[in-house]
Amino acid sequence: MTTRQFRTTIAAAAIVMLSSPVLLRADQPPQPPPDGRSYIISLKDFTAEEVKGLGFTLTEDLSVHINAVGGGTKSMWDNDRGRKSGSNDMYAYGWIIDADTREVVWEMSMSNTSGREEERTTEDEVTLKRGSYEVYFAAHGFAKSSGLSFYSNNIDRRSGDKGTGNEFVEKFLGWFDDDYKDLYRTFMRRAKETWGIFLSVPKGRDGSVKTFNAPKKPAGLVYAATGVGDGAYVRKTLTVSRDVTLDVYAVGEGRGKGEMFDYGWITNSATRERVWEMTFANTMNAGGASKNLLFRKEVRLAKGAYELNFVTDDSHSRDDWNSSPPYDPFNYGVSLIAKNDADRSAVSVTERSGERKNVIVQLVKVRDDEYRQAGFTLKEETQLHIYALGEGTGPFRVRVMGKPVYEDDRFRMADYGWIVNARTRERVWEMRGERTEHAGGASKNRLADEFITLPKGDYIVYYQTDDSHAYNDWNDDKPYDADAYGITVMGAGENFSMKNVAAFDEAAGENVLVQLVRVRDGKHVRQKFTVDKSGRYRVYAIGEGVDRTMADYGWIENAKNGETVWEMTYRTTMHAGGSSKNRLYDREVFLEKGEYELHYQTDDSHAFNDWNDDPPDDRSHYGITVYKAP
């Protein structure tokens, strides 16, 4: 989720930072341990680090005493976060997880603490079985409630006391007779002097405790991209020498409506199929903020090559949690774990460059209201890799008797690309919403990532956008690969060679007999041409028709007697895409050998580059083209 979409209840949220865990010496707790006990772990002073954690192994079952001081407040919006009490109510708190299962075994909450909001204390006793555990303490921000008022503000350790950079937050804090600098300094004083967690065991039993740096590395680990920060894009190549089953453990960020912000996926390099993807539907809450998500399941990989990806947006990560962190904060990212040594040795992981190879056409960083095109020639049948990012919504649903009902099973693409055969104008590929994947960020961000094979010939790639949500001017969360917004066509396959590809200039096309295109408002353009041989010629015309009458249209006259030998009528046309009034004629007509004059006429509105409604799909051919006989 972007920084401008951070959670606000009545106020707003800012930003925070996380670094590596630090273990304080056992002589640093604020008070002596309880009678007959010895401190084994002390986590304190969170001025430089938002979260600290340390692992410990018990060689026998032990009763562990917990003494902790934190901060928290209840609000009337608790249920919005999916729970009535717990760490979501705490802004400074600790917890313990089983280092092997990664499950929580103890957690500091509003229900087991007492005292003032900014100094809630707990003394608890928990019996832990022999095994390994990890203890964490987080101080990610500050919250305050009073009657019906409630605000929360995360503390950005990167910017110090310079403020949030958000005027609304600054003014809002002023309403409570405070400002960000005072809040920051007060928070830091408590983070240094007040908050922390201390674990102790009976005297003489501390020899049964050994500490280690958290998180514990799992047995069978194949690869881990953890502790991932803001704006990351992890790309790895997986080479699998035989069929294997891996445990995938991934911690990220997302919310309902299918929107994922920090997440991972695995793509089959040969088919472009996503064999695994972290989605809102297949994850569970990872603890802390409701947007923290956990995927933990088996994934089967057949022998072959794969691409592992993990992406994050510009907020809420290791760099800076803008809400409560997950229970397993140091494992934020993705881990692949094999079940045995044989499976682990069957998977090799290598770096994957973000640079795209064998690029034939690239129309990227497309802005609002743009229409781009580029042509290419294939000298032989060729496999192509198409990578296109765009915008689409759907399927559209309504609720009837509480159940979702699909009104339209098709995605509606607003920003998309397509490829046509330059000679026939036939669409040989189109970015269709139902064949796209979520591209990260807002659910309307869509990705087409597929292979196609085209025969020898000339082709034109098109890409168009509407008036909103495109490169560098997003009206919602942007896709993870924003710089590639548009379409990229690449050669694919082991035998591909750029020698078999050439640029294609449509204007120099040999099969065009005569052409009047990109016609503007209020024009009547004409051009004479000669037919050397009687036969059937293809007429391709795009115009405007309303109430079954043509407003922008073309016709052909006999140059000698002025007789109209062909005319574009509403009845003989079909929808040309975009607005319903856009009309297309694409048929063959018979022309005798002789001299002719081609005409095209427009009225005073809705023509090339001055549309008063959605333009046709093939806007660059608005007008008329006559193609030579094949």
C-alpha positions in Angstrom: 0.0 0.0 0.0 1.5 3.4 -0.9 2.4 6.0 1.7 -0.5 8.2 0.7 -2.9 5.3 1.5 -1.6 4.6 5.0 -4.3 3.8 7.5 -6.0 6.7 9.3 -8.8 6.4 11.7 -9.6 10.0 12.5 -6.0 11.0 12.1 -3.3 9.4 10.0 -0.3 7.1 10.0 3.3 7.9 9.3 6.4 5.7 9.0 9.0 3.6 10.9 12.3 1.7 10.6 13.6 -1.8 11.5 17.2 -2.9 11.8 19.0 -6.0 12.9 18.2 -7.3 16.4 20.5 -6.3 19.4 20.7 -8.2 22.6 21.3 -6.0 25.7 23.5 -7.3 28.5 21.7 -9.0 31.4 22.8 -6.2 33.7 20.6 -3.6 31.9 17.1 -4.4 33.0 15.4 -1.6 35.0 15.1 -3.7 38.2 16.5 -6.9 39.7 14.9 -10.1 38.6 12.2 -11.7 40.7 13.4 -13.6 43.7 15.2 -16.8 42.9 15.4 -16.1 39.2 18.1 -15.1 36.6 17.6 -12.9 33.6 18.4 -14.7 30.3 17.2 -12.1 27.8 16.7 -8.3 27.9 15.4 -6.3 24.9 15.5 -2.6 25.5 16.2 0.8 24.0 14.2 1.2 20.7 15.5 4.6 19.8 17.4 3.4 16.8 15.6 0.2 16.0 11.9 -0.4 15.7 12.0 -4.2 16.3 14.5 -6.3 18.3 14.5 -10.0 18.5 16.6 -12.8 19.8 16.4 -16.6 19.7 16.9 -18.9 22.7 17.1 -22.7 23.0 16.0 -24.6 26.1 17.7 -27.9 26.7 14.9 -28.9 29.2 11.3 -27.8 30.0 11.4 -24.5 31.9 9.2 -22.0 33.5 10.0 -18.6 31.9 9.1 -15.4 33.8 8.2 -12.5 31.6 8.4 -8.9 32.7 7.5 -6.3 30.0 6.5 -2.6 29.7 4.9 -1.3 26.6 2.1 1.0 25.3 -1.4 0.5 24.0 -4.8 1.9 23.8 -8.3 0.6 22.9 -10.4 2.2 20.3 -13.9 1.9 19.0 -12.4 0.6 15.7 -10.9 -2.6 17.1 -13.2 -4.8 15.2 -12.1 -3.2 11.9 -8.8 -4.9 12.4 -10.3 -8.3 12.8 -9.9 -8.8 16.5 -11.2 -7.2 19.7 -7.9 -7.2 21.6 -4.3 -8.3 21.1 -1.2 -6.8 19.7 -3.1 -4.7 17.2 -4.2 -2.6 20.2 -0.5 -2.2 21.3 2.0 0.1 19.7 4.8 -1.0 21.9 4.7 -4.7 22.9 6.5 -8.1 22.9 5.7 -11.7 21.9 7.4 -15.1 21.7 7.2 -17.6 18.9 8.2 -21.2 18.5 11.4 -21.0 16.3 10.5 -24.2 14.5 6.8 -23.9 13.9 6.8 -20.1 13.8 3.7 -20.1 15.9 3.0 -17.6 18.7 3.3 -19.1 22.2 2.9 -15.9 24.1 1.8 -12.3 23.3 1.6 -9.1 25.1 -1.9 -7.6 24.8 -4.3 -5.1 26.3 -6.0 -8.0 28.2 -2.8 -9.1 30.0 -1.3 -5.7 30.7 -2.4 -2.9 33.0 -1.6 0.7 33.7 -1.6 3.9 31.7 -1.8 3.8 27.9 1.9 4.8 27.5 3.2 2.5 30.3 1.3 -0.8 30.3 3.0 -3.5 32.3 2.8 -7.3 32.5 4.3 -10.0 34.7 3.5 -13.4 33.4 4.8 -17.0 33.7 4.8 -19.4 30.8 6.1 -23.0 30.8 8.0 -23.7 27.6 8.8 -27.2 26.4 12.4 -28.1 25.4 13.1 -26.5 22.1 13.9 -23.3 20.3 12.0 -20.0 20.6 12.4 -16.4 19.5 11.3 -13.3 21.5 10.5 -10.0 19.9 9.6 -6.5 21.0 8.3 -3.8 18.7 7.8 0.0 19.2 6.5 1.0 15.8 4.4 4.1 16.6 2.1 5.9 19.0 -1.7 6.0 19.5 -4.1 7.8 21.8 -7.8 7.7 22.4 -10.1 9.9 24.4 -13.9 9.4 24.2 -14.8 9.1 20.6 -11.5 10.5 19.4 -8.6 8.3 18.3 -5.5 8.8 16.4 -2.4 6.8 15.6 0.9 8.0 14.3 3.9 5.9 13.4 7.4 7.2 14.2 9.7 7.5 11.3 13.2 7.0 12.7 14.7 7.8 9.2 13.4 11.4 9.2 13.9 12.0 13.0 11.8 14.8 14.5 11.3 16.6 11.2 7.7 15.5 10.9 5.7 13.3 8.7 5.7 15.5 5.6 1.9 15.5 5.7 0.2 18.8 6.6 -3.0 17.1 7.6 -1.2 15.0 10.2 0.7 18.0 11.5 -2.5 20.1 11.9 -4.4 17.2 13.4 -1.8 16.6 16.1 -2.0 20.3 16.8 -5.7 19.9 17.7 -4.5 17.8 20.6 -2.1 20.6 21.8 0.8 18.6 20.6 3.0 18.6 17.5 5.1 16.0 15.8 8.4 17.1 17.4 7.1 16.9 20.9 5.4 13.5 20.1 8.7 12.2 18.6 10.8 13.3 21.5 8.3 11.9 24.1 8.1 8.6 22.1 11.9 8.3 21.9 12.3 9.0 25.7 9.9 6.1 26.4 11.5 3.9 23.8 14.8 4.4 25.5 13.9 4.5 29.2 10.6 2.7 29.7 9.7 0.0 27.1 11.2 -3.4 26.8 10.9 -7.1 27.6 12.9 -9.2 30.1 12.9 -13.0 30.4 14.2 -14.9 33.4 14.4 -18.5 34.6 14.9 -20.1 38.1 18.4 -19.6 39.5 20.7 -22.3 38.6 18.8 -23.2 35.5 20.2 -20.5 33.2 22.7 -23.1 32.0 19.9 -24.8 30.2 19.4 -21.7 28.0 21.5 -20.8 24.9 20.8 -17.8 22.7 21.1 -17.4 18.9 20.4 -14.7 16.4 16.9 -14.7 15.1 15.4 -15.9 12.9 16.4 -19.6 13.1 17.4 -21.0 9.7 15.1 -23.8 8.8 16.5 -27.2 7.9 16.4 -27.8 4.2 16.5 -24.1 3.2 16.9 -23.8 -0.5 16.7 -20.0 -0.8 15.5 -17.1 1.3 14.8 -13.4 0.4 14.0 -12.1 3.9 14.2 -8.8 5.7 13.0 -7.3 2.4 12.7 -3.5 2.4 10.7 -0.9 0.5 10.6 -0.9 -3.3 12.3 -4.2 -3.6 12.1 -6.5 -6.7 13.7 -9.9 -6.0 14.3 -11.9 -9.2 15.9 -15.4 -9.1 16.1 -18.3 -11.6 15.3 -21.7 -10.2 16.6 -24.7 -12.1 14.9 -27.9 -11.0 16.6 -31.1 -12.1 13.7 -33.4 -11.1 10.2 -33.1 -9.8 10.2 -31.8 -6.2 7.8 -30.5 -3.6 8.9 -27.4 -1.7 7.5 -25.7 1.4 6.9 -22.0 0.5 6.9 -19.6 3.5 6.1 -16.0 2.5 5.2 -13.0 4.6 3.8 -9.9 2.8 1.2 -7.3 2.6 -2.3 -7.1 1.0 -5.9 -6.4 1.6 -9.3 -7.4 0.2 -10.5 -6.9 -3.4 -7.5 -9.0 -4.5 -4.9 -6.2 -3.9 -1.4 -7.4 -3.0 1.4 -4.9 -2.3 4.3 -7.1 -1.0 4.1 -10.6 -2.4 5.7 -13.3 -4.4 5.1 -15.7 -7.3 6.8 -18.4 -9.3 6.6 -18.5 -13.1 7.3 -21.5 -15.4 9.9 -20.0 -17.8 8.8 -22.3 -20.7 5.1 -21.6 -20.5 4.8 -18.3 -18.6 2.3 -20.0 -16.3 2.3 -18.8 -12.7 2.6 -22.1 -10.9 2.5 -20.3 -7.5 1.3 -16.9 -6.4 0.7 -15.3 -3.1 -2.8 -13.9 -3.1 -5.2 -12.5 -0.5 -7.4 -15.5 -0.9 -4.7 -18.2 -0.2 -3.1 -16.4 2.7 -3.9 -16.0 6.4 -3.2 -13.1 8.8 0.5 -13.0 9.8 -0.1 -11.2 13.1 0.1 -7.5 13.9 -1.8 -5.3 11.4 -4.6 -7.0 9.5 -2.8 -6.3 6.2 0.1 -8.6 7.2 -0.4 -11.8 5.3 1.2 -15.3 5.5 1.4 -18.0 2.9 2.6 -21.4 4.2 1.9 -24.4 2.0 3.5 -26.9 -0.3 4.2 -26.1 -4.0 5.0 -28.8 -6.5 7.6 -28.0 -9.2 8.1 -30.3 -12.1 11.6 -30.6 -13.7 12.4 -27.4 -15.6 13.3 -23.8 -15.2 11.3 -21.2 -13.2 11.5 -17.6 -12.2 11.0 -16.6 -8.5 9.8 -13.1 -7.8 9.1 -11.1 -4.7 8.1 -7.4 -4.8 7.4 -4.7 -2.3 5.8 -1.3 -2.6 7.0 1.9 -1.1 5.9 1.4 2.5 5.4 -1.1 5.4 8.5 -3.4 5.3 11.7 -4.0 7.1 12.7 -0.4 6.2 9.7 1.1 8.0 6.6 -0.6 9.4 3.7 1.9 9.1 1.5 -0.4 11.2 2.1 -3.3 13.6 4.7 -5.7 12.1 4.0 -9.4 11.6 4.8 -12.0 14.2 7.8 -13.1 12.1 9.2 -9.7 11.1 12.7 -10.8 10.2 11.4 -13.4 7.7 9.4 -10.7 5.8 9.8 -11.9 2.2 9.9 -15.5 0.8 11.6 -18.7 1.7 11.8 -22.0 -0.2 12.4 -25.1 2.0 13.0 -28.6 0.8 11.8 -31.6 2.7 15.1 -33.5 2.4 18.6 -33.2 1.2 17.9 -34.9 -2.1 15.2 -32.3 -2.9 17.4 -29.5 -1.8 20.2 -30.6 -4.1 17.7 -30.9 -7.0 17.1 -27.1 -7.0 19.7 -24.5 -7.9 19.1 -20.8 -7.5 20.9 -18.2 -9.7 20.6 -14.5 -10.3 18.2 -13.3 -12.9 18.9 -10.0 -14.7 16.0 -7.6 -15.0 17.2 -6.7 -18.5 15.0 -8.0 -21.2 16.8 -9.7 -24.2 15.9 -9.9 -27.9 13.6 -6.9 -27.7 11.8 -6.4 -31.1 9.4 -3.7 -30.1 9.1 -1.8 -26.8 6.4 0.8 -26.1 6.8 1.5 -22.4 6.4 4.3 -19.8 3.1 5.1 -21.6 1.3 8.2 -20.1 -2.3 9.1 -20.0 -4.2 9.6 -23.3 -1.4 8.1 -25.4 -1.6 6.0 -28.6 1.6 4.5 -29.8 2.6 2.0 -32.5 5.6 0.4 -34.0 6.0 -2.2 -36.8 8.3 -5.2 -37.4 8.9 -7.8 -40.0 9.4 -11.5 -39.4 11.4 -13.2 -42.1 10.3 -16.7 -40.9 7.9 -18.2 -38.4 8.9 -17.0 -35.0 8.0 -17.6 -31.3 7.5 -14.3 -29.5 7.4 -13.4 -25.8 4.8 -10.7 -25.0 5.1 -8.7 -21.8 2.4 -6.1 -21.4 1.2 -4.1 -18.4 -2.1 -2.2 -18.5 -5.3 -1.3 -16.7 -8.5 -3.3 -16.6 -11.5 -3.9 -14.3 -13.9 -6.8 -14.0 -15.6 -9.1 -13.9 -18.2 -6.7 -12.6 -20.3 -8.1 -9.8 -23.5 -7.2 -7.9 -24.9 -8.8 -4.9 -28.3 -10.5 -5.0 -29.7 -11.9 -1.8 -26.2 -11.5 -0.3 -24.5 -13.6 -3.0 -22.1 -12.2 -5.7 -23.6 -12.4 -9.2 -21.5 -11.7 -12.4 -23.1 -9.3 -14.7 -20.3 -9.4 -17.2 -17.7 -12.1 -17.4 -15.3 -10.0 -19.4 -12.6 -7.7 -18.1 -12.9 -4.2 -19.4 -9.4 -3.0 -20.5 -8.7 0.7 -20.3 -5.0 0.6 -21.1 -3.9 -2.2 -23.3 -2.0 -3.4 -26.4 -2.6 -5.5 -29.5 -0.8 -6.7 -32.6 -2.2 -6.7 -36.1 -1.1 -8.2 -39.4 0.0 -5.1 -41.3 -1.4 -6.4 -44.6 -4.7 -7.8 -43.5 -5.3 -5.6 -40.4 -6.3 -8.8 -38.7 -5.6 -8.8 -34.9 -3.2 -11.6 -34.3 -2.9 -10.9 -30.5 -4.8 -8.8 -28.0 -4.4 -8.0 -24.3 -7.6 -9.5 -23.0 -8.4 -9.0 -19.3 -9.5 -12.6 -18.7 -6.0 -13.8 -19.8 -4.1 -11.4 -17.6 -2.6 -11.7 -14.1 -2.7 -9.2 -11.2 0.4 -6.9 -11.7 0.7 -5.8 -8.1 -0.7 -2.7 -6.4 -4.3 -1.9 -7.3 -6.4 -4.8 -8.5 -6.9 -3.1 -11.8 -3.2 -3.3 -12.7 -3.0 -6.2 -15.1 -0.1 -8.2 -16.7 -0.1 -10.2 -19.9 3.0 -12.5 -19.9 2.7 -15.1 -22.6 4.2 -16.7 -25.7 2.7 -16.7 -29.2 4.0 -17.9 -32.6 3.5 -15.7 -35.7 4.2 -16.7 -39.3 6.5 -14.8 -41.6 5.0 -11.4 -42.3 4.7 -7.7 -41.4 3.1 -6.7 -38.1 2.2 -3.6 -36.1 2.2 -3.3 -32.3 -0.3 -0.8 -30.8 -0.7 0.4 -27.2 -3.3 2.9 -26.0 -4.3 4.4 -22.6 -7.3 6.3 -21.4 -7.3 9.6 -19.5 -6.2 8.3 -16.1 -3.9 5.9 -14.2 -0.9 5.5 -16.4 2.8 5.9 -16.0 3.9 8.6 -13.6 0.3 9.7 -12.9 -1.3 6.9 -11.0 -4.7 7.4 -9.4 -4.3 4.2 -7.3 -1.4 2.0 -6.2 1.0 1.5 -9.2 2.0 -1.9 -10.5 5.3 -3.4 -9.3 7.1 -3.1 -12.7 5.8 0.4 -13.4 8.7 1.3 -15.8 7.4 -1.4 -18.1 3.9 0.0 -18.3 3.0 -0.6 -21.9 4.0 -3.5 -24.2 7.3 -5.2 -24.9 7.6 -7.9 -27.7 10.7 -10.1 -27.5 12.1 -13.0 -29.5 11.8 -16.4 -27.7 13.2 -19.9 -28.1 16.7 -21.3 -28.3 16.9 -20.8 -32.1 15.7 -17.2 -32.2 18.0 -14.8 -34.0 17.5 -11.0 -34.4 18.8 -11.5 -38.0 15.3 -12.8 -38.8 13.6 -9.6 -37.7 13.5 -6.1 -39.3 11.7 -2.8 -38.7 8.5 -2.3 -40.7 7.3 1.1 -41.9 3.6 1.0 -42.7 3.8 4.0 -44.9 6.1 2.2 -47.2 3.9 -0.9 -47.4 3.9 -2.3 -50.9 0.3 -3.5 -50.8 -1.3 -0.1 -50.2 -3.0 1.1 -53.4 -4.3 4.4 -52.0 -4.8 5.8 -48.5 -6.5 8.7 -46.8 -6.0 8.3 -43.0 -5.8 10.3 -39.8 -8.5 12.6 -41.1 -9.4 15.6 -38.8 -12.7 17.3 -38.2 -14.5 19.2 -41.0 -12.4 17.8 -43.9 -13.2 16.5 -47.3 -10.0 14.8 -48.7 -9.6 13.1 -52.0 -7.0 11.3 -54.1 -7.0 9.9 -57.6 -5.6 6.4 -58.2 -5.4 3.9 -61.1 -6.5 0.3 -61.2 -4.3 -1.6 -63.7 -6.1 -4.8 -63.5 -9.8 -5.6 -62.9 -10.4 -7.6 -59.7 -11.3 -7.5 -56.1 -9.6 -5.0 -53.9 -9.8 -4.7 -50.1 -11.4 -1.6 -48.6 -10.6 -0.8 -45.0 -12.4 2.2 -43.7 -13.2 3.6 -40.2 -15.7 6.4 -39.6 -18.6 7.6 -37.5 -22.2 6.7 -37.7 -25.2 7.8 -35.6 -28.8 6.8 -35.9 -27.9 4.5 -38.8 -26.5 7.4 -40.7 -22.8 8.0 -41.5 -21.3 11.3 -40.3 -17.6 10.5 -41.3 -17.3 8.1 -44.2 -15.7 7.4 -47.6 -16.6 6.5 -51.2 -15.0 5.8 -54.5 -15.9 7.6 -57.8 -15.2 6.8 -61.4 -12.8 9.6 -62.3 -14.2 9.9 -65.9 -17.9 10.2 -65.2 -18.1 11.0 -61.4 -20.3 7.9 -60.8 -20.1 6.5 -57.2 -18.9 2.9 -57.6 -18.7 2.2 -53.8 -19.9 4.0 -50.6 -19.5 3.3 -46.9 -22.9 3.0 -45.3 -24.0 2.2 -41.8 -25.7 -1.0 -42.8 -22.5 -2.4 -44.3 -20.3 -1.5 -41.3 -19.6 -3.0 -37.9 -18.5 -1.7 -34.5 -14.9 -0.4 -34.6 -14.3 -0.5 -30.9 -14.6 2.4 -28.4 -17.7 4.4 -28.7 -20.7 2.6 -30.3 -20.7 5.3 -33.1 -17.3 4.2 -34.3 -17.9 2.1 -37.5 -15.6 -0.2 -39.5 -15.9 -1.4 -43.1 -13.5 -4.2 -44.0 -14.5 -6.1 -47.2 -13.4 -6.6 -50.7 -15.0 -4.7 -53.6 -14.7 -5.3 -57.4 -13.1 -2.6 -59.4 -12.8 -2.5 -63.2 -9.5 -1.5 -64.8 -9.5 2.3 -65.0 -9.1 5.7 -63.2 -10.8 6.4 -59.9 -11.0 9.0 -57.1 -11.1 8.1 -53.4 -13.0 10.5 -51.1 -13.3 10.8 -47.3 -15.4 13.3 -45.5 -15.9 14.2 -41.8 -18.3 16.5 -40.0 -17.3 19.0 -37.3 -16.7 16.6 -34.4 -15.2 13.2 -33.3 -12.4 12.7 -35.8 -8.7 11.8 -35.6 -7.0 13.4 -32.5 -10.1 15.3 -31.5 -12.5 12.7 -30.2 -15.6 13.6 -28.2 -16.1 10.0 -27.1 -13.9 6.9 -26.9 -11.9 6.5 -30.1 -11.9 3.4 -32.3 -9.4 0.7 -31.6 -7.5 1.4 -34.8 -7.5 5.2 -34.5 -4.4 5.7 -36.7 -6.4 4.3 -39.7 -9.4 6.7 -39.2 -10.2 7.3 -42.8 -9.9 4.9 -45.7 -7.3 2.6 -47.3 -7.6 0.5 -50.5 -5.2 -2.5 -50.6 -3.9 -4.1 -53.7 -5.1 -7.5 -54.7 -2.9 -10.3 -53.2 
